[in-house]
Amino acid sequence: MNLGLGQTIGGRYKIIRQLGQGGFGQTFVAEDQHLPGDNQCVVKQLKPVATDPLTLQTARRLFETEAKILHQLGSHEQIPQLFAYFEENQEFYLVQELIEGEDLSQELVPGQQVNEDQIISLLQEILEVLKFVHQQRIIHRDINPQNILRRKSDGKLVLIDFGAVKQVSTQILEGGNTGFTVAIGTPGYRPSEQANGYPKLSSDIYAVGMIGIVGLTGLRPHQLPLHPDTGEITWHNQISVSAELADTLDKMVCYDFRERYQSATLALQALTTITNNNNTNTNTTKTGATLVLGIASSIQPLLPKPRRFKLKRYQVLMYTGVIGLGFAASVFMVNAFKGANATDWYNRGETFLELKRYEQALNAYNRAVEIRSEYAPAWQGQGKTLFALKYYEEALNAYDQAIQIEPDYSAAWKGRGKTLEQLERYDGAIKAFNSALEL
């Protein structure tokens, strides 16, 4: 059925205007006539091509499953709520919250480069929402600037148009074919494994990393060349950014999905570490400068009047040495505090883990590595917690981080082996256990 303006579906949703149309169906703005006032919403129509009983039965099952997922995700304030889903005249409908605002393509304008701090802040907000999605073990599958809205009411980013719905609708369109051959996602933001029909959590991380590179360079994805041998994106020659951010983005958009951050939590952690390091450096500089000024003020009365006396060379060296020692002491104190704080968070994590309060344990370990990224025991603790939560890919990444920092960390090698065993990657598990035994 082709919907027209003024038509009512589901007995209550009056079509006001069309928002879009694609291979999977049409999208409209509608008014809920069962509620008082101006209650607008978004209606998505999914139209099967085949209407035989077997196809419709498969479609109903898939549609109901994905509707439940959307309802679950809508509990997050930066994901549209699902109000209703229903079937009418052998067609399927989703009714969702209408988000007023403009998408990120209005902010990431071709030819205009966004500064580093703004990009980090933007990616952090996207990843905060995506972290919730990944914690539900759900892959968005179509992250790109047009599917991220800047909400007009409060300026927050809202994640829309989950690719899972497109996969279901495509399967409906193709007569119930549920094989992994449908490539969901937007070219340029869709990594190779997803294009081949095998999306991972890290496929979403690739898309977020591409948004960062697009914003920094002012180029579109198709304008970014690929390395002829590795297939990696070549972008460093387009813009000057800090080495930390460049390394983080490179890891996010690695061609090999196994080399990327394995979830939004880990990618967010890396960006937060950059922010914390920048803040620490700024605060250290300010602390040092304050201390230098204080020392200078304290020795000022000891200095002769400039008109009557000229400092000798040894005196200049003496005063310079005092100031330098003061600055070094301030840096030492800041770093010492930083280390102690990381240890404190690690100890909290160990306590929470022992009590099997896994979410709190994970938060504590995360804080520890945010403060001290080279803190191997905290990465090990993170691995143990993720393993207990059965997030095996993320646990493997945490163990690998610990081993990278401390190659002789036998407990991390053992944890890696147990995780690979759960992932049924037995050859790798045996190698990891052998390394643990040797150590």
Helices and strands as residue ranges (DSSP letters): E 8-9, E 13-22, E 25-32, E 40-46, H 53-73, E 82-88, E 91-97, E 101-103, G 104-106, H 116-135, G 145-147, E 148-151, E 157-159, H 163-173, H 192-195, H 201-217, G 221-223, G 236-238, H 243-252, G 257-259, H 264-299, G 300-302, H 313-354, H 358-371, H 376-388, H 392-405, H 410-422, H 426-438
